[in-house]
């Protein structure tokens, strides 16, 4: 049976850890509130500019010679992997890394002698993939973005690396993989094609006998000039939304993980306290038996 001193030391250690996890949960909750407000505010603008780009592509399909819309033979693929800069957030980073490894295998099977290249956003993803280089190449890394408030200058740096690589044909397709914030207890891994921009809308054909009004817009200046100025804003907005989604999902995952850790520490404290009481009771009983045995021996020896 363990000594009381050892059990007491373990109880104190668990209580100290519980205080830390409880404090981390409170910090994550405060950060989650701010991150949630930012992503809720950013989503309407991102959705509207995405709809506008999709309408342009659908309406003037084949009418523009824009490099961001042009489909070309895919020889190399770039995966932008968005993870956290820190751990202690449950399976947040592990799920992204596992999904990325599976995606690398899928894309390798599609390529004919091409390469899969990674652009790591977040320290945890960069640390893992830099240690496990196998069938891919890391061509960019951005760490420390999520330790403070997400700055727009970081968005521009990430976009510049992606756009330069795409225009110089370093890679022919760019996909982004990240955690989308759904709720405090739910995050969804999303894989999206970033470049070239593809149409997500479908042409709805009118049913027989049903007249569907066709709305035509007058553009000023011409649609080609508008699209040329609009696409960079769309790409920056897309990256910003992805970073905000990942940040909110990370804080939610950390808050949930720290809450679970606090509850587990509480259960462990109950078990340790019960063990401490049993051990102390056993020691008291043993001491009483020794005293009684000694008294009985003295009595039989006629010394009492």
VOPAGU-2260 file (C-alpha; in pm, 1 decimal, decimal comma):
REM VOPAGU-2260
SITE   aa  ch    i         X         Y         Z
SITE  UNK   A    0       0,0       0,0       0,0
SITE  UNK   A    1     144,8     343,6     -90,3
SITE  UNK   A    2     263,8     579,5     181,4
SITE  UNK   A    3      42,9     867,5     290,5
SITE  UNK   A    4     315,9    1113,6     196,5
SITE  UNK   A    5     317,5     991,2    -166,2
SITE  UNK   A    6     -61,2    1007,0    -192,1
SITE  UNK   A    7     -65,7    1356,7     -45,2
SITE  UNK   A    8     199,9    1465,0    -295,1
SITE  UNK   A    9     -10,1    1329,7    -584,1
SITE  UNK   A   10    -322,2    1507,9    -454,9
SITE  UNK   A   11    -135,8    1838,9    -439,8
SITE  UNK   A   12       2,7    1785,9    -790,3
SITE  UNK   A   13    -342,3    1708,9    -934,4
SITE  UNK   A   14    -491,2    2014,2    -761,1
SITE  UNK   A   15    -220,4    2235,0    -913,0
SITE  UNK   A   16    -288,3    2094,1   -1259,8
SITE  UNK   A   17    -662,0    2142,7   -1209,7
SITE  UNK   A   18    -607,0    2510,2   -1129,8
SITE  UNK   A   19    -405,8    2548,6   -1451,4
SITE  UNK   A   20    -664,5    2373,3   -1670,8
SITE  UNK   A   21    -945,6    2577,7   -1515,4
SITE  UNK   A   22    -757,0    2901,6   -1583,6
SITE  UNK   A   23    -680,6    2794,0   -1941,7
SITE  UNK   A   24   -1047,7    2715,0   -1994,1
SITE  UNK   A   25   -1144,1    3066,1   -1881,2
SITE  UNK   A   26    -881,8    3226,1   -2106,8
SITE  UNK   A   27    -996,2    3015,4   -2404,0
SITE  UNK   A   28   -1358,7    3110,9   -2335,5
SITE  UNK   A   29   -1271,8    3481,7   -2341,5
SITE  UNK   A   30   -1071,3    3442,9   -2663,1
SITE  UNK   A   31   -1346,0    3232,6   -2818,4
SITE  UNK   A   32   -1598,5    3508,3   -2757,6
SITE  UNK   A   33   -1384,8    3758,9   -2947,7
SITE  UNK   A   34   -1297,1    3510,7   -3223,7
SITE  UNK   A   35   -1661,9    3414,0   -3263,9
SITE  UNK   A   36   -1766,6    3777,1   -3297,7
SITE  UNK   A   37   -1501,8    3835,4   -3565,0
SITE  UNK   A   38   -1595,2    3532,9   -3776,2
SITE  UNK   A   39   -1968,7    3607,8   -3752,6
SITE  UNK   A   40   -1896,2    3961,8   -3870,5
SITE  UNK   A   41   -1671,0    3845,8   -4155,7
SITE  UNK   A   42   -1894,7    3573,2   -4298,3
SITE  UNK   A   43   -2162,0    3794,3   -4467,1
SITE  UNK   A   44   -1904,5    3998,5   -4661,7
SITE  UNK   A   45   -1709,7    3685,5   -4759,6
SITE  UNK   A   46   -2029,4    3513,8   -4872,2
SITE  UNK   A   47   -2146,1    3812,2   -5077,7
SITE  UNK   A   48   -1814,6    3865,2   -5257,5
SITE  UNK   A   49   -1800,6    3492,5   -5330,4
SITE  UNK   A   50   -2150,6    3506,1   -5481,1
SITE  UNK   A   51   -2048,2    3806,0   -5690,7
SITE  UNK   A   52   -1741,0    3626,1   -5826,9
SITE  UNK   A   53   -1948,6    3316,0   -5901,6
SITE  UNK   A   54   -2206,0    3521,8   -6088,7
SITE  UNK   A   55   -1931,5    3680,6   -6300,6
SITE  UNK   A   56   -1785,1    3340,6   -6385,8
SITE  UNK   A   57   -2123,0    3194,2   -6470,9
SITE  UNK   A   58   -2243,1    3490,5   -6676,7
SITE  UNK   A   59   -1921,6    3552,8   -6872,6
SITE  UNK   A   60   -1784,1    3199,5   -6888,8
SITE  UNK   A   61   -1499,9    3191,3   -7141,1
SITE  UNK   A   62   -1522,0    3564,1   -7192,4
SITE  UNK   A   63   -1215,8    3660,6   -6988,1
SITE  UNK   A   64    -851,3    3572,6   -7019,4
SITE  UNK   A   65    -784,6    3597,1   -6647,0
SITE  UNK   A   66    -498,7    3379,0   -6513,7
SITE  UNK   A   67    -687,3    3308,1   -6189,4
SITE  UNK   A   68    -978,4    3158,2   -6382,8
SITE  UNK   A   69    -779,6    2969,4   -6641,6
SITE  UNK   A   70    -774,0    2591,5   -6603,9
SITE  UNK   A   71    -448,6    2423,1   -6699,8
SITE  UNK   A   72    -296,4    2079,1   -6686,0
SITE  UNK   A   73    -230,3    1987,2   -6324,1
SITE  UNK   A   74     127,4    1874,0   -6272,1
SITE  UNK   A   75     189,8    2006,3   -5921,3
SITE  UNK   A   76     -56,5    2070,3   -5639,4
SITE  UNK   A   77     -11,9    2298,2   -5337,8
SITE  UNK   A   78    -194,5    2222,3   -5013,8
SITE  UNK   A   79    -231,5    2510,2   -4767,3
SITE  UNK   A   80    -254,7    2339,1   -4426,9
SITE  UNK   A   81    -395,4    2557,2   -4146,6
SITE  UNK   A   82    -322,4    2435,0   -3793,0
SITE  UNK   A   83    -271,5    2602,1   -3453,6
SITE  UNK   A   84      47,5    2748,6   -3311,0
SITE  UNK   A   85      -5,0    2574,7   -2976,5
SITE  UNK   A   86    -127,3    2243,0   -2845,5
SITE  UNK   A   87    -356,3    2152,6   -2553,0
SITE  UNK   A   88    -661,7    2174,8   -2777,7
SITE  UNK   A   89    -765,9    1811,1   -2799,0
SITE  UNK   A   90    -754,4    1649,6   -3142,0
SITE  UNK   A   91    -772,5    1983,4   -3328,4
SITE  UNK   A   92    -424,1    1960,7   -3482,8
SITE  UNK   A   93    -415,8    1580,9   -3503,9
SITE  UNK   A   94    -731,6    1564,5   -3715,4
SITE  UNK   A   95    -599,1    1822,8   -3962,5
SITE  UNK   A   96    -262,5    1645,7   -3994,6
SITE  UNK   A   97    -428,0    1305,7   -4039,7
SITE  UNK   A   98    -663,9    1443,6   -4305,4
SITE  UNK   A   99    -374,6    1615,7   -4483,6
SITE  UNK   A  100    -173,4    1292,2   -4498,1
SITE  UNK   A  101    -473,0    1113,9   -4651,3
SITE  UNK   A  102    -521,4    1401,3   -4897,8
SITE  UNK   A  103    -155,8    1384,7   -5001,4
SITE  UNK   A  104    -199,8    1018,4   -5092,9
SITE  UNK   A  105    -516,3    1098,6   -5288,6
SITE  UNK   A  106    -353,6    1379,1   -5486,0
SITE  UNK   A  107     -40,3    1174,1   -5557,7
SITE  UNK   A  108    -255,8     912,0   -5725,9
SITE  UNK   A  109    -405,7    1183,2   -5951,1
SITE  UNK   A  110     -72,3    1328,8   -6063,5
SITE  UNK   A  111     141,4    1183,7   -6338,9
SITE  UNK   A  112     488,9    1227,9   -6196,0
SITE  UNK   A  113     401,1    1562,2   -6036,3
SITE  UNK   A  114     460,9    1674,9   -5679,8
SITE  UNK   A  115     248,5    1768,2   -5381,8
SITE  UNK   A  116     375,9    2085,1   -5211,5
SITE  UNK   A  117     276,0    2215,8   -4870,2
SITE  UNK   A  118     232,3    2567,4   -4739,4
SITE  UNK   A  119     203,3    2539,1   -4361,0
SITE  UNK   A  120       8,2    2803,0   -4168,7
SITE  UNK   A  121      52,8    2737,5   -3796,7
SITE  UNK   A  122     348,2    2602,1   -3598,4
SITE  UNK   A  123     203,5    2260,3   -3514,5
SITE  UNK   A  124     154,8    2162,0   -3876,9
SITE  UNK   A  125     496,3    2294,0   -3978,0
SITE  UNK   A  126     670,8    2109,1   -3692,2
SITE  UNK   A  127     509,5    1778,4   -3785,6
SITE  UNK   A  128     558,0    1793,2   -4161,6
SITE  UNK   A  129     914,5    1925,2   -4136,5
SITE  UNK   A  130    1002,9    1616,5   -3928,6
SITE  UNK   A  131     818,4    1371,7   -4154,0
SITE  UNK   A  132     923,1    1476,5   -4503,1
SITE  UNK   A  133     843,1    1190,4   -4734,0
SITE  UNK   A  134     647,0    1238,6   -5054,0
SITE  UNK   A  135     592,4    1613,1   -5032,7
SITE  UNK   A  136     786,1    1937,4   -5020,7
SITE  UNK   A  137     732,4    2232,1   -4785,9
SITE  UNK   A  138     749,8    2550,0   -4994,1
SITE  UNK   A  139     621,4    2799,1   -4738,6
SITE  UNK   A  140     556,7    2836,0   -4366,3
SITE  UNK   A  141     380,9    3101,2   -4157,9
SITE  UNK   A  142     396,1    3058,1   -3780,5
SITE  UNK   A  143     298,3    3274,0   -3484,1
SITE  UNK   A  144     -12,3    3411,9   -3656,1
SITE  UNK   A  145    -259,0    3291,4   -3392,6
SITE  UNK   A  146     -68,8    3400,3   -3081,5
SITE  UNK   A  147    -210,9    3751,5   -3110,7
SITE  UNK   A  148    -486,9    3921,7   -3305,8
SITE  UNK   A  149    -485,0    3813,2   -3669,5
SITE  UNK   A  150    -333,5    4098,6   -3871,0
SITE  UNK   A  151    -431,8    4178,0   -4229,2
SITE  UNK   A  152     -63,1    4205,1   -4322,5
SITE  UNK   A  153     -25,6    3832,4   -4253,1
SITE  UNK   A  154    -315,7    3762,4   -4488,8
SITE  UNK   A  155    -137,4    3958,8   -4761,0
SITE  UNK   A  156     188,7    3769,0   -4703,6
SITE  UNK   A  157      15,6    3430,8   -4731,1
SITE  UNK   A  158    -175,8    3540,9   -5040,0
SITE  UNK   A  159     142,4    3673,1   -5204,5
SITE  UNK   A  160     320,7    3338,8   -5158,8
SITE  UNK   A  161      25,6    3145,6   -5300,7
SITE  UNK   A  162     -42,2    3380,7   -5593,0
SITE  UNK   A  163     324,8    3412,4   -5691,9
SITE  UNK   A  164     364,2    3034,2   -5694,2
SITE  UNK   A  165      48,0    2990,4   -5898,5
SITE  UNK   A  166     129,0    3258,4   -6158,1
SITE  UNK   A  167     486,9    3130,0   -6197,1
SITE  UNK   A  168     341,2    2780,3   -6247,9
SITE  UNK   A  169     523,3    2644,5   -5944,2
SITE  UNK   A  170     193,0    2470,9   -5875,4
SITE  UNK   A  171    -112,9    2443,0   -6097,0
SITE  UNK   A  172    -380,3    2400,1   -5833,1
SITE  UNK   A  173    -409,8    2525,7   -5475,3
SITE  UNK   A  174    -629,2    2370,2   -5210,1
SITE  UNK   A  175    -683,5    2484,2   -4851,9
SITE  UNK   A  176    -752,8    2248,0   -4562,6
SITE  UNK   A  177    -869,2    2392,0   -4230,8
SITE  UNK   A  178   -1111,6    2354,4   -3939,3
SITE  UNK   A  179   -1438,7    2540,1   -3986,3
SITE  UNK   A  180   -1608,1    2670,4   -3671,9
SITE  UNK   A  181   -1960,1    2530,2   -3634,9
SITE  UNK   A  182   -2020,6    2549,4   -3260,2
SITE  UNK   A  183   -1834,0    2523,0   -2930,6
SITE  UNK   A  184   -1844,5    2143,5   -2942,7
SITE  UNK   A  185   -1823,5    2094,5   -3320,2
SITE  UNK   A  186   -1557,4    2180,6   -3576,9
SITE  UNK   A  187   -1565,8    2056,2   -3936,0
SITE  UNK   A  188   -1259,6    1985,6   -4149,8
SITE  UNK   A  189   -1300,7    2156,1   -4488,4
SITE  UNK   A  190   -1100,2    2107,1   -4808,3
SITE  UNK   A  191   -1155,3    2385,2   -5065,0
SITE  UNK   A  192   -1001,8    2464,8   -5400,6
SITE  UNK   A  193    -850,9    2811,6   -5380,9
SITE  UNK   A  194    -693,0    2848,5   -5725,4
SITE  UNK   A  195    -786,6    2844,0   -6004,5
SITE  UNK   A  196   -1125,8    2984,4   -5912,7
SITE  UNK   A  197   -1400,2    2750,0   -6028,6
SITE  UNK   A  198   -1772,5    2807,4   -6058,0
SITE  UNK   A  199   -1979,9    2654,2   -5779,8
SITE  UNK   A  200   -2312,6    2764,4   -5923,8
SITE  UNK   A  201   -2523,6    2558,3   -6158,8
SITE  UNK   A  202   -2736,1    2688,7   -6441,4
SITE  UNK   A  203   -3099,6    2622,9   -6349,7
SITE  UNK   A  204   -3303,8    2543,7   -6656,7
SITE  UNK   A  205   -3669,8    2651,5   -6645,3
SITE  UNK   A  206   -3930,2    2376,9   -6627,0
SITE  UNK   A  207   -4166,0    2323,7   -6915,7
SITE  UNK   A  208   -4434,7    2587,9   -6923,5
SITE  UNK   A  209   -4269,8    2795,4   -6649,5
SITE  UNK   A  210   -4119,9    3133,1   -6738,3
SITE  UNK   A  211   -3805,4    3227,2   -6545,8
SITE  UNK   A  212   -3711,3    3596,9   -6560,6
SITE  UNK   A  213   -3352,1    3661,7   -6666,9
SITE  UNK   A  214   -3190,3    3954,2   -6488,2
SITE  UNK   A  215   -2923,2    4136,1   -6683,7
SITE  UNK   A  216   -2695,6    4386,3   -6513,6
SITE  UNK   A  217   -2523,8    4690,9   -6659,0
SITE  UNK   A  218   -2161,3    4703,6   -6549,0
SITE  UNK   A  219   -1959,4    5021,4   -6520,1
SITE  UNK   A  220   -1672,4    5001,1   -6598,5
SITE  UNK   A  221   -1663,0    4689,3   -6814,4
SITE  UNK   A  222   -1693,6    4343,7   -6646,4
SITE  UNK   A  223   -1333,4    4250,8   -6728,4
SITE  UNK   A  224   -1195,3    4552,1   -6537,3
SITE  UNK   A  225   -1427,9    4490,2   -6244,8
SITE  UNK   A  226   -1323,3    4126,9   -6221,9
SITE  UNK   A  227    -955,3    4221,5   -6240,3
SITE  UNK   A  228    -992,8    4444,6   -5932,8
SITE  UNK   A  229   -1236,5    4215,6   -5754,4
SITE  UNK   A  230   -1039,4    3889,8   -5761,9
SITE  UNK   A  231    -750,6    4007,7   -5535,7
SITE  UNK   A  232   -1005,3    4129,2   -5279,7
SITE  UNK   A  233   -1186,1    3795,9   -5306,9
SITE  UNK   A  234    -865,9    3597,3   -5249,7
SITE  UNK   A  235    -764,4    3808,0   -4949,7
SITE  UNK   A  236   -1112,6    3782,4   -4800,6
SITE  UNK   A  237   -1110,8    3405,5   -4850,7
SITE  UNK   A  238    -778,3    3365,7   -4667,7
SITE  UNK   A  239    -888,3    3597,8   -4386,9
SITE  UNK   A  240   -1208,9    3401,3   -4338,5
SITE  UNK   A  241   -1016,1    3073,7   -4327,4
SITE  UNK   A  242    -780,3    3209,5   -4058,5
SITE  UNK   A  243   -1072,1    3343,9   -3853,5
SITE  UNK   A  244   -1260,3    3014,1   -3884,4
SITE  UNK   A  245    -953,4    2817,3   -3774,5
SITE  UNK   A  246    -884,0    3052,0   -3483,8
SITE  UNK   A  247   -1240,1    3030,6   -3352,5
SITE  UNK   A  248   -1240,7    2652,5   -3391,9
SITE  UNK   A  249    -907,4    2628,9   -3207,3
SITE  UNK   A  250   -1032,3    2830,4   -2909,5
SITE  UNK   A  251   -1350,5    2621,8   -2894,1
SITE  UNK   A  252   -1149,3    2299,1   -2905,2
SITE  UNK   A  253    -912,4    2424,5   -2634,6
SITE  UNK   A  254   -1197,8    2532,4   -2409,4
SITE  UNK   A  255   -1363,2    2191,2   -2445,5
SITE  UNK   A  256   -1034,2    2007,0   -2388,2
SITE  UNK   A  257    -953,5    2209,6   -2074,9
SITE  UNK   A  258   -1306,8    2158,6   -1942,1
SITE  UNK   A  259   -1268,5    1781,7   -1987,0
SITE  UNK   A  260    -924,7    1793,1   -1823,8
SITE  UNK   A  261   -1067,6    1981,7   -1524,0
SITE  UNK   A  262   -1345,6    1727,1   -1484,5
SITE  UNK   A  263   -1098,7    1439,0   -1512,4
SITE  UNK   A  264    -878,8    1601,3   -1247,1
SITE  UNK   A  265   -1180,9    1630,5   -1019,7
SITE  UNK   A  266   -1257,5    1258,1   -1061,7
SITE  UNK   A  267    -894,8    1170,4    -999,0
SITE  UNK   A  268    -894,8    1380,4    -681,4
SITE  UNK   A  269   -1195,8    1188,7    -552,6
SITE  UNK   A  270   -1019,4     855,7    -615,2
SITE  UNK   A  271    -697,5     976,5    -453,1
SITE  UNK   A  272    -881,8    1115,0    -150,4
SITE  UNK   A  273   -1060,3     781,7    -109,1
SITE  UNK   A  274    -727,8     597,2    -133,6
SITE  UNK   A  275    -576,3     839,1     118,4
SITE  UNK   A  276    -860,4     775,6     365,4
SITE  UNK   A  277    -838,0     397,2     322,1
SITE  UNK   A  278    -462,2     402,1     368,6
SITE  UNK   A  279    -487,2     619,0     677,9
SITE  UNK   A  280    -761,5     395,2     820,7
SITE  UNK   A  281    -549,3      86,9     757,3
SITE  UNK   A  282    -250,1     246,3     929,8
SITE  UNK   A  283    -460,9     345,1    1232,2
SITE  UNK   A  284    -605,4      -6,1    1253,0
SITE  UNK   A  285    -258,9    -157,0    1227,3
SITE  UNK   A  286    -125,7      67,6    1504,2
SITE  UNK   A  287    -420,4     -19,2    1729,5
SITE  UNK   A  288    -363,3    -392,0    1671,9
SITE  UNK   A  289       4,3    -350,8    1756,2
SITE  UNK   A  290     -80,3    -166,1    2078,7
SITE  UNK   A  291    -338,9    -428,7    2175,8
SITE  UNK   A  292     -97,1    -713,2    2096,8
SITE  UNK   A  293     176,2    -548,1    2303,8
SITE  UNK   A  294     -59,8    -495,8    2596,7
SITE  UNK   A  295    -174,6    -857,9    2580,0
SITE  UNK   A  296     185,2    -979,3    2575,0
SITE  UNK   A  297     268,7    -767,0    2881,2
SITE  UNK   A  298     -37,5    -891,5    3062,7
SITE  UNK   A  299      54,6   -1254,5    3001,9
SITE  UNK   A  300     406,9   -1187,6    3120,5
SITE  UNK   A  301     263,0   -1055,8    3445,9
SITE  UNK   A  302     398,0    -711,5    3393,6
SITE  UNK   A  303      55,9    -551,4    3397,4
